[in-house]
Amino acid sequence: MVWSDRTSEFGNLAEAIRRKQEQNGVQLSQRKLSPANQKSQFSYAAAKISRGVFETSEKLTKLTNMAKNTKLFMDSSAQIEELTFIIKQDIQSLNRELSALDQYVKSSRQPNKQTGDHSETIVGFLNTKLISATKDFKDILEVRTESLKQQQEKKDSFAGYSSNTYSTTIDNPSGTSKTEMRHRNTQTRDDNILYKYDEEEDYDSSAQEHSILMPTELTTTNYTASRLRAAENISSTIHQLEGIFSQLANLVSQQGEVIERIDANMDDTLLNIGRGHDSLVTTLYNISSNRSLIIKIFLVLIIFSIIFIVFFA
Amino acid sequence: MKVYSIGIFKVTPGGKPVLLSIVYELSSFGFFQRGSVKEVSLFVSRETVGRTGVNERVSMEHTQTQKVCHTTVDSKGLGCTVLTDSEYPGRVAHSLIRLALDEFNKVHNESVWRAINTDTELPTPALEQLILKYQNPHEADPMMNLQKNLDETITIVKKTVEQLGQRGEKLEDIASKSDDLSFQSKAFMQNAERMNKCCGYV
C-alpha cells in the first residue's frame, strides 16, 4: 500500500516536470538531444520502469496467495509455474531497462546539478524497489518449495484420497489405469502399478461400517527401477567402503611414522643412559679407590720438602 | 516382515482364475482366525490375479490391514500371488513370485494344469520351502543379503577407524614422553661425565 502511494507521488512529480518542460517550449515527442528533452526522455523511461515494477509486485502478491493456498486438493502448480516464469522474465527485463537508464543518466550531461541528483535518486529508488521485489520473489519460491515438500509428505502418509474419479478403475484396472495415470514423480511407467484401496471386506470380521470403494490415487512403482536402485545402493556403499579403507591406510601410515620417532627417541635415551651409567661407575671407582688421596699426600710432602730444602739451602 | 501365502492360479481371460496350488504361513494369527484368514486370502488372491494383465506386475495394498498382494501373470496363463505385510520389499516379493512360478513349472507339467477347471490342490513341496525361506527377505534375497553384509562391514570399519584415531592420540602422547625422556637422559649423561671429569676435585 505504501508502494502505490509512492507511485502516485512519482507520477505527480513526473507530470510537474513535463509541464515545466512544456512551459519551456519543448515537446515531449521530439527526440533532439537538448537537456530538457533528455529530462523528459528520462522521466518517460523512469515512469515505464516504475509501472513495470509495480505490476511485477502485484503479480508477486498473487503468486504469494496461490503458493500459500496450495493445499492437498488445490494443485494449481501449472499456473504457479507460468506465473513464476512471467515474473522472472519481467524482473529480468526491468533489470535491463533500469541498467540502461542508469547508463543513460551517467553518460548524458545534465544542465544543472539538481536535475542530475534528482535523476540519480530516482534511479536508485527504482533500483531498491526492484531489489526488494526480487527478494520477495525468492522468498515466495522458497515458501513454494516448502509447501510442495509438505504436500509430498502428506500424500505419502495418507492411505488414499479422492483426486480424480478412479472408481471405474476397479472394474477394468489395467486398461484405463495405464491411460489415466498421473505422473506424481518423474518415474517412468512400466508394467508395475501400485493400487491402494479400501474395500468393504470383512477382513478381520468387523462390522461393515466403512464406506464402499473409495476412489483412490494411483502411484507407480517400478520393479526394474527398484532393482537398479538397490544395485546402485550397493555400489555406492562399496565406494564408501573404499574411501574409509583408504583413510584407514593413511592413518596407519601416519602412525607408523610416529612410532618410528618413538623408537629413535628410545634408542637415544638408551645410549645416553648407558654412557651416563658408565661415567658414574668410573666415578664411583675413582672415589672408592685411595689413589687421589695418596697422590695429594705425596704432592703436599714433596712441596714441603722442596720448600724446606730451599729455605735451608 | 512376513510372507503370508503363495498361491498359483490358472488364469483364463474372461473367466475366474482357477486355484492350482496354495501354501500358507499363518503362524502369526491366532488359531481360530486362521480359517477365515485363509478364505479371505484366497478371495483376495483370486480377485487380484484375475485383474492382472499378462506379464504385468501388480502390487495391491489393503490399507485397512496393511497387507499387500503381489501378483504376476505370465504368458502361459499361469498366475502367481504372494501375500505379504506392507513392510516386505516389493522387489523381493516379485523375485519370489518368479521363483515360485519356476518351481511350479518344474514339478507340474503344463498339460497337467491346463485341463484343470476347478480348484485343486497340486502339491508342491518346493513352495512350502520357499515360503519358509523367504520369511526373512534379508537372507533369502541375494541383493539384500549383500547390502546387509556391506552395512555391517561399514559399521565395523568405522569403529576401527575411530579406535585407530584413539591409538594415534596415545602414540602421540608416547612420542612426546619419549622425547622428554631422551632429553632428560642426555642431561643426566652430561652431568655424570662432568662429575667424572673433575672427580679429581672430590
Interface residues (C-beta under 8 A of the other chain):
Chain A: A159 G160 P173 S174 D191 N192 I193 L194 Y195 K196 Y197 D198 E199 E201 D202 Y203 D204 S205 H210 T221 Y223 S226 R227 A230 A231 N233 I234 T237 I238 Q240 L241 I244 F245 Q247 L248 L251 V252 Q254 Q255 V258 I259 R261 I262 N265 M266 D268 T269 L270 N272 I273 R275 G276 H277 S279 L280 T282 T283 N286 I287 S292
Chain B: Q33 S36 V40 F43 V44 R51 T52 G53 N55 E56 R57 V58 S59 M60 E61 H62 T63 Q64 T65 P89 G90 R91 H94 M143 M144 L146 Q147 L150 D151 T153 I154 V157 K158 T160 V161 L164 G165 R167 G168 L171 E172 I174 A175 S178 D179 L181 S182 S185 K186 F188 M189 N191 A192 E193 M195 N196 C199 G200 V202
